[in-house]
Amino acid sequence: MTSSPTDPVRARRQRISSLVLIANRIGYLLYALAIALFVMAFAFGFNGVLVTLVTISLVVGSILLAPAIVLGYAVKAAEREDRERGL
């Protein structure tokens, strides 16, 4: 494995890192939306629409965040290991 910018392993890690960043941002945004919707539901009464939107926001945010967090740590660990090995 070489450390050139055309290294396929590093290029793939970079693509994964970019996707992880996007998934993290969207996931946390959906969590923030769920919190805002919950506050609105609390203030205006827990009607079916707001409860459904809170639930959907939490589920989709969790689906995005769970693998994104794991993959983010994996990419960081692989890069750290390459640096320690001098690659």
FENCOR-V121610 format. One record per residue. PSI is psi in radians with two decimals (999 if undefined). OMEGA is omega in radians with two decimals (* if undefined). NEAR is the number of other C-alpha atoms within 10 Angstrom. Layout:
psi	omega	near
PSI	OMEGA	NEAR
PSI	OMEGA	NEAR
This chain:
psi	omega	near
2.25	3.12	8
2.88	-3.13	10
0.30	3.13	12
2.72	-3.12	10
-0.31	3.14	9
0.19	3.09	9
2.13	-3.06	11
-0.55	3.14	13
-0.80	3.12	13
-0.62	3.10	18
-0.71	3.12	13
-0.69	3.08	12
-0.68	3.13	18
-0.74	3.10	13
-0.77	3.13	12
-0.73	3.13	16
-0.68	3.10	19
-0.74	3.11	13
-0.65	3.11	15
-0.74	3.13	22
-0.76	3.12	15
-0.78	-3.14	13
-0.68	3.09	20
-0.80	-3.12	21
-0.78	-3.14	16
-0.74	-3.14	16
-0.82	3.12	23
-0.57	3.05	17
-0.71	3.10	14
-0.62	3.05	22
-0.75	3.11	20
-0.70	3.08	15
-0.72	3.12	17
-0.70	3.11	22
-0.79	3.13	15
-0.73	3.12	13
-0.64	3.10	19
-0.73	3.11	19
-0.72	3.09	15
-0.74	3.12	14
-0.68	3.11	18
-0.71	-3.10	13
-0.67	-3.03	9
0.02	-3.09	10
2.46	-3.06	12
1.42	3.08	14
2.91	-3.02	10
-0.65	-3.09	10
-0.84	-3.11	10
-0.68	3.11	19
-0.72	3.11	18
-0.75	3.13	13
-0.69	3.08	16
-0.81	-3.12	21
-0.79	3.14	15
-0.76	3.13	14
-0.75	3.14	22
-0.73	-3.12	20
-0.84	-3.13	16
-0.70	3.08	14
-0.72	3.12	23
-0.71	3.11	17
-0.65	3.11	13
-0.73	-3.02	20
-0.66	-3.05	21
-0.98	3.12	13
-0.53	-3.13	14
-0.71	3.12	22
-0.78	-3.14	14
-0.81	3.13	11
-0.61	3.09	17
-0.78	3.09	18
-0.66	3.14	14
-0.77	3.13	14
-0.76	3.12	18
-0.70	3.13	13
-0.70	3.12	12
-0.74	3.11	13
-0.72	3.11	15
-0.71	3.12	13
-0.71	3.09	12
-0.72	3.11	12
-0.73	-3.14	10
-0.56	3.13	9
-0.09	3.10	8
0.40	-3.13	8
999	*	12
